[in-house]
Amino acid sequence: MEPHKMADRSEDVDAESEDELYEVVNITDYARRHQWWSLVFGNSTGPIAEKYSVASQIMMGGVTGWCTGYLFQRVGKIVATAVGGGFLLLQIANHSGYVQVDWKKVEKDVNKAKKHLKKKANKAAPELNSFIEESTEFVKRNIVISGGFVGGFLLGLAS
């Protein structure tokens, strides 16, 4: 095409695009109609915010959070008692002469374990970052149920 004809054509396209009418699309309805899982599983699946009322989400989050917090508290007490009791028995046995602890060897092994953990932590950093990003995105999508869970968890720890 000749250059002057190309310029005339681009002016025609600009004039046509100014006269076009655009349809306003509701993005929420569009997304609900075009989700891939709606085609696979039907309309009964999807984000939890679309299926349950706010009160139901808060209640579900609160109940699951309370159960988790209560179990966390109970298991935490048992573990703390076991670890503390074991350490106390070890100290009594050491003081009574039943057990001789080579503290220099313990310190050497602890330092070796620290170095090993630092190496492993640097390798796991990308995986940990992606897990944190996914968790943050989940909480953002389900903020109501997440808030109920946190509140219930704190109440479970306190009870």
DSSP file with accessible surface (Angstrom, degrees, kcal/mol):
  #  RESIDUE AA STRUCTURE BP1 BP2  ACC     N-H-->O    O-->H-N    N-H-->O    O-->H-N    TCO  KAPPA ALPHA  PHI   PSI    X-CA   Y-CA   Z-CA
    1    1 A M              0   0  165      0, 0.0     5,-0.0     0, 0.0     0, 0.0   0.000 360.0 360.0 360.0 146.5    0.0    0.0    0.0
    2    2 A E     >  -     0   0  100      1,-0.1     4,-1.9     4,-0.0     3,-0.4  -0.446 360.0-117.9 -75.1 150.5    1.2    3.5   -0.7
    3    3 A P  H  > S+     0   0  107      0, 0.0     4,-1.9     0, 0.0     5,-0.2   0.874 112.4  50.9 -59.2 -39.5    2.1    5.7    2.3
    4    4 A H  H  > S+     0   0  107      1,-0.2     4,-1.9     2,-0.2     5,-0.1   0.867 109.5  51.1 -70.7 -30.2   -0.6    8.3    1.7
    5    5 A K  H  > S+     0   0  109     -3,-0.4     4,-2.3     2,-0.2    -1,-0.2   0.872 107.5  53.7 -71.1 -34.8   -3.3    5.6    1.5
    6    6 A M  H  X S+     0   0  108     -4,-1.9     4,-2.3     2,-0.2    -2,-0.2   0.910 108.2  49.8 -64.0 -40.0   -2.1    4.1    4.8
    7    7 A A  H  X S+     0   0   45     -4,-1.9     4,-1.8     2,-0.2    -2,-0.2   0.917 110.6  49.4 -65.3 -41.9   -2.4    7.5    6.5
    8    8 A D  H  X S+     0   0   83     -4,-1.9     4,-1.9     1,-0.2    -2,-0.2   0.916 110.9  50.7 -62.9 -39.7   -6.0    7.9    5.1
    9    9 A R  H  X S+     0   0  155     -4,-2.3     4,-2.2     1,-0.2    -2,-0.2   0.903 107.9  51.6 -65.7 -41.2   -6.9    4.4    6.3
   10   10 A S  H  X S+     0   0   59     -4,-2.3     4,-2.2     1,-0.2    -1,-0.2   0.874 108.3  52.4 -66.5 -33.1   -5.6    5.0    9.9
   11   11 A E  H  X S+     0   0  123     -4,-1.8     4,-2.2     2,-0.2    -1,-0.2   0.902 108.7  50.5 -67.2 -38.3   -7.6    8.2   10.0
   12   12 A D  H  X S+     0   0   96     -4,-1.9     4,-2.4     2,-0.2    -2,-0.2   0.910 109.7  50.3 -64.4 -40.8  -10.7    6.2    9.0
   13   13 A V  H  X S+     0   0   67     -4,-2.2     4,-2.7     2,-0.2    -2,-0.2   0.922 110.5  49.8 -64.3 -41.7  -10.0    3.6   11.8
   14   14 A D  H  X S+     0   0   92     -4,-2.2     4,-1.7     1,-0.2    -1,-0.2   0.915 111.1  48.9 -63.6 -41.2   -9.6    6.4   14.4
   15   15 A A  H  X S+     0   0   47     -4,-2.2     4,-1.2     1,-0.2    -1,-0.2   0.912 112.8  48.1 -65.6 -39.6  -12.9    7.9   13.3
   16   16 A E  H  X S+     0   0  122     -4,-2.4     4,-0.9     1,-0.2     3,-0.3   0.909 109.5  52.2 -66.6 -41.1  -14.7    4.5   13.5
   17   17 A S  H  < S+     0   0   42     -4,-2.7     3,-0.3     1,-0.2    -1,-0.2   0.833 106.4  54.2 -68.2 -29.2  -13.2    3.7   16.9
   18   18 A E  H  < S+     0   0  157     -4,-1.7    -1,-0.2     1,-0.2    -2,-0.2   0.837 109.8  47.8 -70.3 -30.8  -14.5    7.0   18.3
   19   19 A D  H  < S+     0   0  127     -4,-1.2    -1,-0.2    -3,-0.3    -2,-0.2   0.618  89.0 107.1 -84.9 -13.6  -18.0    6.2   17.1
   20   20 A E     <  -     0   0  105     -4,-0.9     2,-0.4    -3,-0.3    -3,-0.0  -0.359  64.3-136.3 -67.9 146.7  -18.1    2.7   18.5
   21   21 A L        -     0   0  169     -2,-0.1     2,-0.4     0, 0.0    -2,-0.1  -0.853  14.7-143.1-102.3 138.8  -20.2    2.0   21.6
   22   22 A Y        -     0   0  175     -2,-0.4     2,-0.4     0, 0.0     0, 0.0  -0.836  10.0-130.7-105.1 137.7  -18.7   -0.1   24.3
   23   23 A E        -     0   0  168     -2,-0.4     2,-0.5     1,-0.0     0, 0.0  -0.698  20.5-129.1 -84.6 133.7  -20.7   -2.6   26.3
   24   24 A V        -     0   0  139     -2,-0.4     2,-0.5     2,-0.0    -1,-0.0  -0.739  25.4-159.1 -83.9 126.0  -20.3   -2.3   30.1
   25   25 A V        -     0   0   74     -2,-0.5     2,-0.8     4,-0.0     3,-0.1  -0.921  16.3-134.8-112.0 128.6  -19.5   -5.7   31.5
   26   26 A N     >  -     0   0   92     -2,-0.5     4,-2.4     1,-0.2     5,-0.2  -0.725  17.5-157.2 -78.4 112.2  -20.1   -6.6   35.2
   27   27 A I  H  > S+     0   0  130     -2,-0.8     4,-2.9     1,-0.2     5,-0.2   0.866  87.0  56.0 -64.9 -36.1  -16.8   -8.4   36.0
   28   28 A T  H  > S+     0   0   73      2,-0.2     4,-2.2     1,-0.2    -1,-0.2   0.948 111.6  42.1 -62.9 -47.7  -18.2  -10.3   38.9
   29   29 A D  H  > S+     0   0   65      2,-0.2     4,-2.1     1,-0.2    -1,-0.2   0.908 114.3  52.5 -65.3 -39.5  -21.0  -11.9   36.8
   30   30 A Y  H  X S+     0   0  115     -4,-2.4     4,-1.6     1,-0.2    -2,-0.2   0.931 110.2  47.8 -61.3 -44.8  -18.6  -12.5   34.0
   31   31 A A  H  < S+     0   0   44     -4,-2.9     4,-0.2     1,-0.2    -1,-0.2   0.892 110.5  51.9 -65.6 -38.4  -16.2  -14.3   36.3
   32   32 A R  H >< S+     0   0  111     -4,-2.2     3,-0.6    -5,-0.2    -1,-0.2   0.888 113.3  44.5 -64.7 -37.6  -18.9  -16.4   37.8
   33   33 A R  H 3< S+     0   0  158     -4,-2.1    -1,-0.2     1,-0.2    -2,-0.2   0.760 117.6  43.7 -77.3 -25.2  -20.1  -17.5   34.4
   34   34 A H  T 3< S+     0   0  107     -4,-1.6     2,-0.3    -5,-0.2    -1,-0.2   0.077  75.8 129.6-114.0  25.3  -16.7  -18.2   32.9
   35   35 A Q    X>  -     0   0   26     -3,-0.6     4,-1.0    -4,-0.2     3,-0.7  -0.623  57.5-135.7 -79.5 140.3  -14.9  -20.1   35.7
   36   36 A W  H 3> S+     0   0  165     -2,-0.3     4,-1.6     1,-0.2     3,-0.3   0.849 103.7  56.4 -65.1 -32.9  -13.2  -23.3   34.6
   37   37 A W  H 3>>S+     0   0   59      1,-0.2     4,-3.3     2,-0.2     5,-0.7   0.772  97.5  63.0 -73.4 -21.9  -14.5  -25.2   37.6
   38   38 A S  H <>5S+     0   0   18     -3,-0.7     4,-0.9     3,-0.2    -1,-0.2   0.881 106.0  46.0 -65.8 -35.1  -18.1  -24.3   36.8
   39   39 A L  H  <5S+     0   0  153     -4,-1.0    -2,-0.2    -3,-0.3    -1,-0.2   0.881 121.9  36.6 -71.7 -36.8  -17.7  -26.2   33.5
   40   40 A V  H  <5S+     0   0   95     -4,-1.6    -2,-0.2     2,-0.1    -3,-0.2   0.936 135.3  16.3 -82.1 -48.8  -16.1  -29.2   35.3
   41   41 A F  H  <5S-     0   0  128     -4,-3.3     3,-0.3     1,-0.3    -3,-0.2   0.520 103.0-117.2-106.9 -11.4  -18.0  -29.4   38.6
   42   42 A G    ><< -     0   0   29     -4,-0.9     3,-0.8    -5,-0.7    -1,-0.3  -0.392  46.7 -57.2  98.0-177.6  -21.1  -27.3   38.1
   43   43 A N  T 3  S+     0   0  141      1,-0.2    -1,-0.2    -2,-0.1    -5,-0.1   0.464 115.1  82.1 -84.4  -0.1  -22.2  -24.1   39.8
   44   44 A S  T 3  S+     0   0   91     -3,-0.3     2,-0.2    -6,-0.1    -1,-0.2   0.537  85.7  66.1 -83.7  -4.1  -22.2  -25.5   43.3
   45   45 A T    <   +     0   0   44     -3,-0.8    -3,-0.0    -8,-0.1    -4,-0.0  -0.683  60.7  90.8-112.1 168.7  -18.4  -25.0   43.8
   46   46 A G  S    S-     0   0   24     -2,-0.2     5,-0.1    -9,-0.0   -14,-0.0  -0.874  76.8 -12.5 141.5-171.5  -16.3  -22.0   44.0
   47   47 A P    >>  -     0   0   42      0, 0.0     3,-1.5     0, 0.0     4,-0.6  -0.252  61.5-122.4 -59.5 147.4  -14.8  -19.6   46.5
   48   48 A I  H >> S+     0   0   43      1,-0.3     4,-1.7     2,-0.2     3,-0.9   0.805 108.0  67.6 -64.3 -27.8  -16.4  -19.9   50.0
   49   49 A A  H 34 S+     0   0   53      1,-0.3    -1,-0.3    92,-0.2     8,-0.1   0.774 100.1  50.2 -64.8 -23.9  -17.4  -16.3   50.0
   50   50 A E  H <4 S+     0   0   85     -3,-1.5    -1,-0.3     1,-0.1    -2,-0.2   0.668 112.5  46.0 -86.5 -17.2  -19.9  -17.0   47.2
   51   51 A K  H << S+     0   0  103     -3,-0.9     2,-0.3    -4,-0.6    -2,-0.2   0.787 110.3  40.5 -97.6 -30.4  -21.5  -20.0   48.9
   52   52 A Y  S  < S-     0   0  110     -4,-1.7    -1,-0.1     1,-0.1     0, 0.0  -0.884  78.9-108.5-126.1 154.1  -22.2  -18.9   52.5
   53   53 A S     >  -     0   0   67     -2,-0.3     4,-2.3     1,-0.1     5,-0.2  -0.240  37.8-106.3 -71.8 166.8  -23.4  -15.8   54.3
   54   54 A V  H  > S+     0   0   87      1,-0.2     4,-2.6     2,-0.2     5,-0.2   0.912 121.0  52.3 -62.1 -42.6  -21.0  -13.6   56.3
   55   55 A A  H  > S+     0   0   73      1,-0.2     4,-2.4     2,-0.2    -1,-0.2   0.915 109.8  48.9 -62.2 -40.9  -22.4  -14.9   59.6
   56   56 A S  H  > S+     0   0   44      2,-0.2     4,-2.9     1,-0.2    -1,-0.2   0.904 111.2  50.2 -64.9 -40.1  -22.0  -18.5   58.5
   57   57 A Q  H  X S+     0   0    8     -4,-2.3     4,-2.7     2,-0.2     5,-0.2   0.924 111.3  47.8 -65.2 -43.1  -18.4  -17.9   57.5
   58   58 A I  H  X S+     0   0   87     -4,-2.6     4,-2.8     2,-0.2    -2,-0.2   0.921 113.7  48.0 -63.9 -41.5  -17.6  -16.2   60.8
   59   59 A M  H  X S+     0   0  128     -4,-2.4     4,-2.7    -5,-0.2     5,-0.3   0.937 112.8  47.2 -65.7 -44.9  -19.2  -19.0   62.7
   60   60 A M  H  X S+     0   0   65     -4,-2.9     4,-2.3     1,-0.2     5,-0.3   0.931 115.7  45.6 -61.8 -45.4  -17.3  -21.7   60.7
   61   61 A G  H  X S+     0   0    0     -4,-2.7     4,-2.5    -5,-0.2    -2,-0.2   0.908 113.7  49.6 -63.9 -40.9  -14.0  -19.9   61.1
   62   62 A G  H  X S+     0   0   19     -4,-2.8     4,-2.7    -5,-0.2    -2,-0.2   0.920 112.0  46.7 -66.1 -43.0  -14.6  -19.3   64.8
   63   63 A V  H  X S+     0   0   85     -4,-2.7     4,-2.4     2,-0.2     5,-0.2   0.944 116.0  44.0 -66.1 -46.9  -15.5  -22.9   65.6
   64   64 A T  H  X S+     0   0   74     -4,-2.3     4,-2.3    -5,-0.3    -2,-0.2   0.905 115.1  50.2 -66.2 -36.7  -12.6  -24.4   63.7
   65   65 A G  H  X S+     0   0    0     -4,-2.5     4,-2.9    -5,-0.3     5,-0.2   0.912 110.1  49.6 -65.4 -42.3  -10.3  -21.8   65.2
   66   66 A W  H  X S+     0   0  107     -4,-2.7     4,-2.8     2,-0.2     5,-0.2   0.936 111.9  48.2 -63.6 -45.1  -11.5  -22.5   68.7
   67   67 A C  H  X S+     0   0   56     -4,-2.4     4,-2.5     1,-0.2     5,-0.2   0.927 114.1  46.8 -60.3 -44.1  -11.0  -26.3   68.2
   68   68 A T  H  X S+     0   0   62     -4,-2.3     4,-2.7    -5,-0.2    -2,-0.2   0.927 114.0  47.4 -64.0 -45.1   -7.5  -25.7   66.8
   69   69 A G  H  X S+     0   0    0     -4,-2.9     4,-2.4     2,-0.2    -2,-0.2   0.902 112.0  50.0 -63.2 -40.9   -6.5  -23.3   69.6
   70   70 A Y  H  X S+     0   0   79     -4,-2.8     4,-2.4    -5,-0.2    -2,-0.2   0.944 114.3  43.9 -64.5 -46.1   -7.9  -25.7   72.3
   71   71 A L  H  X S+     0   0  108     -4,-2.5     4,-2.9    -5,-0.2     5,-0.3   0.902 112.4  53.3 -64.6 -40.2   -5.9  -28.6   70.9
   72   72 A F  H  X S+     0   0  130     -4,-2.7     4,-2.3    -5,-0.2    -1,-0.2   0.913 110.3  48.1 -60.7 -41.6   -2.8  -26.5   70.4
   73   73 A Q  H  X S+     0   0   32     -4,-2.4     4,-2.1     2,-0.2    -2,-0.2   0.938 114.8  44.4 -64.3 -48.7   -3.0  -25.4   74.0
   74   74 A R  H  X S+     0   0  102     -4,-2.4     4,-2.0     2,-0.2    -2,-0.2   0.933 116.9  44.0 -64.5 -48.5   -3.5  -29.0   75.3
   75   75 A V  H  X S+     0   0   85     -4,-2.9     4,-2.8     1,-0.2     5,-0.2   0.907 111.8  55.2 -64.4 -38.6   -0.8  -30.5   73.1
   76   76 A G  H  X S+     0   0   37     -4,-2.3     4,-2.6    -5,-0.3    -2,-0.2   0.901 107.4  49.1 -61.6 -40.3    1.5  -27.6   73.9
   77   77 A K  H  X S+     0   0  111     -4,-2.1     4,-2.4     2,-0.2    -1,-0.2   0.916 112.0  48.4 -65.3 -41.8    1.2  -28.2   77.6
   78   78 A I  H  X S+     0   0  120     -4,-2.0     4,-2.5     2,-0.2    -2,-0.2   0.936 113.9  45.9 -64.4 -45.0    1.9  -31.9   77.3
   79   79 A V  H  X S+     0   0   81     -4,-2.8     4,-2.8     2,-0.2     5,-0.3   0.926 113.2  49.5 -65.0 -43.5    5.0  -31.3   75.1
   80   80 A A  H  X S+     0   0   63     -4,-2.6     4,-2.7    -5,-0.2     5,-0.3   0.908 112.0  49.1 -63.1 -39.8    6.3  -28.6   77.4
   81   81 A T  H  X S+     0   0  104     -4,-2.4     4,-2.8    -5,-0.2     5,-0.2   0.927 112.8  47.3 -65.1 -43.0    5.8  -30.9   80.4
   82   82 A A  H  X S+     0   0   68     -4,-2.5     4,-2.5     2,-0.2    -2,-0.2   0.937 115.9  43.2 -64.9 -46.5    7.6  -33.8   78.7
   83   83 A V  H  X S+     0   0  100     -4,-2.8     4,-2.4     2,-0.2    -2,-0.2   0.940 117.6  45.7 -66.1 -46.5   10.5  -31.7   77.5
   84   84 A G  H  X S+     0   0   39     -4,-2.7     4,-2.5    -5,-0.3    -2,-0.2   0.910 114.0  48.7 -63.3 -42.0   10.9  -29.9   80.8
   85   85 A G  H  X S+     0   0   31     -4,-2.8     4,-2.7    -5,-0.3    -1,-0.2   0.907 111.3  49.9 -65.1 -41.1   10.6  -33.1   82.8
   86   86 A G  H  X S+     0   0   40     -4,-2.5     4,-2.2    -5,-0.2    -2,-0.2   0.916 111.9  47.6 -63.4 -41.9   13.1  -34.8   80.7
   87   87 A F  H  X S+     0   0  125     -4,-2.4     4,-2.4     2,-0.2    -2,-0.2   0.919 111.8  50.7 -64.8 -41.4   15.6  -31.9   81.1
   88   88 A L  H  X S+     0   0  106     -4,-2.5     4,-2.5     1,-0.2    -2,-0.2   0.931 111.0  47.9 -62.7 -45.3   15.0  -31.9   84.9
   89   89 A L  H  X S+     0   0  121     -4,-2.7     4,-2.6     1,-0.2    -1,-0.2   0.889 110.8  52.0 -62.9 -38.5   15.6  -35.6   85.2
   90   90 A L  H  X S+     0   0   80     -4,-2.2     4,-2.5     2,-0.2    -1,-0.2   0.917 110.4  48.0 -64.1 -41.8   18.8  -35.3   83.1
   91   91 A Q  H  X S+     0   0   66     -4,-2.4     4,-2.7     2,-0.2    -2,-0.2   0.905 112.3  48.8 -65.8 -41.1   20.1  -32.5   85.4
   92   92 A I  H  X S+     0   0   89     -4,-2.5     4,-2.3     2,-0.2     6,-0.2   0.933 112.7  48.1 -64.1 -43.4   19.3  -34.5   88.5
   93   93 A A  H  X>S+     0   0   22     -4,-2.6     5,-1.8     1,-0.2     6,-1.4   0.902 113.2  48.3 -64.0 -39.3   21.0  -37.6   87.0
   94   94 A N  H ><5S+     0   0   38     -4,-2.5     3,-0.7     4,-0.2    -2,-0.2   0.931 112.8  47.4 -66.1 -44.0   24.0  -35.4   86.1
   95   95 A H  H 3<5S+     0   0  171     -4,-2.7    -2,-0.2     1,-0.2    -1,-0.2   0.862 111.2  51.6 -66.9 -34.1   24.2  -33.8   89.5
   96   96 A S  H 3<5S-     0   0   70     -4,-2.3    -1,-0.2    -5,-0.2    -2,-0.2   0.579 116.3-113.2 -80.6 -11.5   24.0  -37.2   91.3
   97   97 A G  T <<5S+     0   0   44     -3,-0.7    -3,-0.2    -4,-0.7    -2,-0.1   0.508  86.4 115.2  94.8   3.5   26.8  -38.7   89.2
   98   98 A Y  S   <S+     0   0  198     -5,-1.8     2,-0.4    -6,-0.2    -4,-0.2   0.820  80.5  35.4 -73.1 -29.2   24.7  -41.2   87.3
   99   99 A V        -     0   0   54     -6,-1.4     2,-0.6    -9,-0.1    -2,-0.3  -0.985  67.7-156.4-129.3 133.3   25.4  -39.4   84.0
  100  100 A Q        -     0   0  160     -2,-0.4     2,-0.5    -3,-0.1    -6,-0.1  -0.957  14.7-157.9-108.5 120.7   28.5  -37.7   82.9
  101  101 A V        -     0   0   35     -2,-0.6     2,-1.2    -7,-0.1     3,-0.1  -0.873  12.3-145.6-102.5 126.9   27.9  -35.0   80.1
  102  102 A D     >  -     0   0   98     -2,-0.5     4,-2.1     1,-0.2     3,-0.3  -0.756  19.6-175.5 -87.6  92.0   30.7  -34.0   77.9
  103  103 A W  H  > S+     0   0  131     -2,-1.2     4,-2.6     1,-0.2    -1,-0.2   0.810  78.3  57.6 -65.7 -29.4   29.6  -30.3   77.5
  104  104 A K  H  > S+     0   0  170      2,-0.2     4,-2.3     1,-0.2    -1,-0.2   0.919 108.8  46.2 -67.0 -39.2   32.4  -29.5   75.0
  105  105 A K  H  > S+     0   0  118     -3,-0.3     4,-2.7     2,-0.2    -2,-0.2   0.896 111.5  52.0 -68.8 -38.7   31.1  -32.3   72.7
  106  106 A V  H  X S+     0   0   58     -4,-2.1     4,-2.5     2,-0.2    -2,-0.2   0.937 110.8  47.7 -61.3 -45.6   27.6  -31.0   73.2
  107  107 A E  H  X S+     0   0  124     -4,-2.6     4,-2.4     2,-0.2    -2,-0.2   0.919 111.7  50.4 -62.3 -41.6   28.6  -27.5   72.2
  108  108 A K  H  X S+     0   0  148     -4,-2.3     4,-2.1     1,-0.2    -2,-0.2   0.929 112.2  46.8 -62.5 -44.3   30.5  -28.8   69.2
  109  109 A D  H  X S+     0   0   76     -4,-2.7     4,-2.4     2,-0.2    -1,-0.2   0.877 110.9  52.0 -67.0 -37.2   27.5  -30.8   68.0
  110  110 A V  H  X S+     0   0   72     -4,-2.5     4,-2.3     2,-0.2    -2,-0.2   0.926 110.3  48.2 -64.9 -43.7   25.1  -27.9   68.6
  111  111 A N  H  X S+     0   0   68     -4,-2.4     4,-2.0     2,-0.2    -2,-0.2   0.895 111.2  51.0 -63.6 -38.2   27.4  -25.6   66.5
  112  112 A K  H  X S+     0   0  149     -4,-2.1     4,-2.2     1,-0.2    -1,-0.2   0.914 110.1  49.5 -64.3 -42.2   27.5  -28.3   63.8
  113  113 A A  H  X S+     0   0   50     -4,-2.4     4,-2.6     1,-0.2    -2,-0.2   0.879 107.8  54.6 -65.4 -37.2   23.7  -28.5   63.8
  114  114 A K  H  X S+     0   0  118     -4,-2.3     4,-2.2     2,-0.2    -1,-0.2   0.929 109.0  47.4 -60.8 -46.2   23.4  -24.7   63.5
  115  115 A K  H  X S+     0   0  148     -4,-2.0     4,-2.0     1,-0.2    -2,-0.2   0.913 112.1  50.2 -61.9 -42.3   25.6  -24.7   60.4
  116  116 A H  H  X S+     0   0  108     -4,-2.2     4,-2.2     1,-0.2    -2,-0.2   0.915 110.7  49.3 -63.1 -42.0   23.6  -27.5   58.9
  117  117 A L  H  X S+     0   0  115     -4,-2.6     4,-2.6     1,-0.2    -1,-0.2   0.879 108.0  53.8 -66.0 -38.0   20.3  -25.7   59.6
  118  118 A K  H  X S+     0   0  148     -4,-2.2     4,-1.8     2,-0.2    -1,-0.2   0.911 109.3  48.6 -63.5 -40.9   21.6  -22.5   58.0
  119  119 A K  H  X S+     0   0  145     -4,-2.0     4,-1.4     1,-0.2    -2,-0.2   0.940 114.5  44.8 -63.0 -46.0   22.5  -24.4   54.8
  120  120 A K  H  X S+     0   0  113     -4,-2.2     4,-1.8     1,-0.2    -2,-0.2   0.867 109.8  55.9 -67.2 -35.4   19.1  -26.0   54.7
  121  121 A A  H  X S+     0   0   57     -4,-2.6     4,-0.8     1,-0.2    -1,-0.2   0.885 105.1  51.7 -66.2 -38.6   17.3  -22.8   55.4
  122  122 A N  H  < S+     0   0  126     -4,-1.8     3,-0.3     1,-0.2    -1,-0.2   0.862 111.5  47.5 -66.4 -33.9   18.9  -21.0   52.5
  123  123 A K  H  < S+     0   0  156     -4,-1.4     4,-0.4     1,-0.2    -1,-0.2   0.823 112.6  48.8 -74.5 -32.1   17.8  -23.8   50.2
  124  124 A A  H  X S+     0   0   40     -4,-1.8     4,-2.6     1,-0.2     5,-0.2   0.556  84.8  94.3 -85.0  -6.9   14.3  -23.8   51.5
  125  125 A A  H  X S+     0   0   37     -4,-0.8     4,-2.7    -3,-0.3     5,-0.2   0.896  83.5  48.1 -57.5 -46.1   13.8  -20.1   51.2
  126  126 A P  H  > S+     0   0   89      0, 0.0     4,-2.2     0, 0.0    -1,-0.2   0.926 114.0  47.4 -62.5 -39.8   12.1  -20.0   47.7
  127  127 A E  H  > S+     0   0  141     -4,-0.4     4,-2.1     2,-0.2    -2,-0.2   0.912 113.2  48.7 -65.4 -40.8    9.7  -22.8   48.7
  128  128 A L  H  X S+     0   0   98     -4,-2.6     4,-2.5     1,-0.2    -1,-0.2   0.911 110.1  51.4 -66.1 -41.1    8.9  -21.0   52.0
  129  129 A N  H  X S+     0   0   89     -4,-2.7     4,-2.4    -5,-0.2    -2,-0.2   0.907 110.1  48.6 -63.2 -41.5    8.3  -17.7   50.2
  130  130 A S  H  X S+     0   0   52     -4,-2.2     4,-2.5     2,-0.2    -1,-0.2   0.902 111.1  51.1 -67.0 -36.6    5.9  -19.3   47.7
  131  131 A F  H  X S+     0   0  128     -4,-2.1     4,-2.5     2,-0.2    -2,-0.2   0.922 110.6  48.8 -64.3 -41.4    4.1  -21.0   50.6
  132  132 A I  H  X S+     0   0   83     -4,-2.5     4,-2.6     2,-0.2    -2,-0.2   0.912 111.2  49.9 -65.5 -41.1    3.8  -17.6   52.3
  133  133 A E  H  X S+     0   0  136     -4,-2.4     4,-2.4     2,-0.2    -2,-0.2   0.926 111.9  47.7 -63.3 -43.3    2.5  -15.9   49.2
  134  134 A E  H  X S+     0   0  131     -4,-2.5     4,-2.3     2,-0.2    -2,-0.2   0.907 112.9  48.9 -63.9 -41.3   -0.1  -18.7   48.6
  135  135 A S  H  X S+     0   0   44     -4,-2.5     4,-2.4     2,-0.2    -2,-0.2   0.916 110.8  50.1 -65.0 -42.1   -1.2  -18.4   52.2
  136  136 A T  H  X S+     0   0   65     -4,-2.6     4,-2.4     1,-0.2    -2,-0.2   0.917 110.7  49.8 -62.8 -41.4   -1.5  -14.6   52.0
  137  137 A E  H  X S+     0   0   91     -4,-2.4     4,-2.2     2,-0.2    -1,-0.2   0.904 110.0  51.0 -64.9 -39.6   -3.6  -14.9   48.9
  138  138 A F  H  X S+     0   0  103     -4,-2.3     4,-1.9     2,-0.2    -2,-0.2   0.930 110.5  48.5 -62.5 -44.4   -5.9  -17.5   50.5
  139  139 A V  H  < S+     0   0   63     -4,-2.4     7,-0.2     1,-0.2    -2,-0.2   0.911 110.9  51.1 -64.2 -39.6   -6.4  -15.2   53.5
  140  140 A K  H >< S+     0   0  144     -4,-2.4     3,-0.7     1,-0.2    -1,-0.2   0.899 112.2  46.2 -64.3 -40.4   -7.1  -12.2   51.2
  141  141 A R  H 3< S+     0   0  140     -4,-2.2    -1,-0.2     1,-0.2    -2,-0.2   0.820 124.5  32.8 -70.2 -32.0   -9.7  -14.2   49.3
  142  142 A N  T 3X S+     0   0   10     -4,-1.9     4,-2.3    -5,-0.2    -1,-0.2  -0.389  73.1 146.9-121.5  54.1  -11.4  -15.6   52.4
  143  143 A I  H <>  +     0   0  106     -3,-0.7     4,-2.4     1,-0.2     5,-0.2   0.848  69.4  52.9 -64.7 -34.5  -10.9  -12.7   54.8
  144  144 A V  H  > S+     0   0   43      2,-0.2     4,-2.2     1,-0.2    -1,-0.2   0.963 113.7  40.3 -69.4 -49.6  -14.1  -13.2   56.7
  145  145 A I  H  > S+     0   0   28      1,-0.2     4,-2.3     2,-0.2    -1,-0.2   0.875 115.4  53.6 -68.7 -32.5  -13.6  -16.9   57.5
  146  146 A S  H  X S+     0   0   16     -4,-2.3     4,-2.4    -7,-0.2    -1,-0.2   0.911 108.2  49.5 -66.4 -41.3   -9.9  -16.2   58.3
  147  147 A G  H  X S+     0   0   45     -4,-2.4     4,-2.3     2,-0.2    -2,-0.2   0.909 111.1  49.4 -63.8 -41.0  -10.8  -13.5   60.7
  148  148 A G  H  X S+     0   0    9     -4,-2.2     4,-2.6     1,-0.2    -2,-0.2   0.903 110.0  52.0 -63.1 -38.5  -13.3  -15.8   62.4
  149  149 A F  H  X S+     0   0   73     -4,-2.3     4,-2.8     2,-0.2    -2,-0.2   0.933 109.5  48.2 -63.6 -45.9  -10.6  -18.5   62.6
  150  150 A V  H  X S+     0   0   84     -4,-2.4     4,-2.4     2,-0.2     5,-0.2   0.934 113.4  47.6 -62.4 -44.8   -8.0  -16.2   64.2
  151  151 A G  H  X S+     0   0   33     -4,-2.3     4,-2.1     1,-0.2    -1,-0.2   0.932 114.4  46.1 -61.6 -45.3  -10.6  -15.0   66.8
  152  152 A G  H  X S+     0   0    5     -4,-2.6     4,-2.6     2,-0.2    -2,-0.2   0.887 110.1  54.6 -64.1 -38.0  -11.6  -18.6   67.6
  153  153 A F  H  X S+     0   0   49     -4,-2.8     4,-2.2     2,-0.2    -2,-0.2   0.936 109.0  47.4 -62.0 -44.9   -8.0  -19.7   67.8
  154  154 A L  H  X S+     0   0  106     -4,-2.4     4,-1.7     1,-0.2    -1,-0.2   0.901 112.5  49.1 -65.0 -39.6   -7.2  -17.0   70.4
  155  155 A L  H  X S+     0   0  118     -4,-2.1     4,-1.4     1,-0.2    -1,-0.2   0.893 109.9  52.6 -65.2 -38.5  -10.3  -17.9   72.4
  156  156 A G  H  < S+     0   0    0     -4,-2.6    -2,-0.2     1,-0.2    -1,-0.2   0.878 108.7  49.6 -64.1 -38.2   -9.3  -21.6   72.2
  157  157 A L  H  < S+     0   0   60     -4,-2.2    -1,-0.2     1,-0.2    -2,-0.2   0.871 111.9  49.1 -66.5 -34.8   -5.9  -20.8   73.5
  158  158 A A  H  <        0   0   84     -4,-1.7    -2,-0.2    -5,-0.2    -1,-0.2   0.728 360.0 360.0 -79.1 -20.5   -7.4  -18.8   76.4
  159  159 A S     <        0   0   60     -4,-1.4    -3,-0.0    -5,-0.1   -86,-0.0  -0.306 360.0 360.0 -89.7 360.0   -9.9  -21.5   77.4
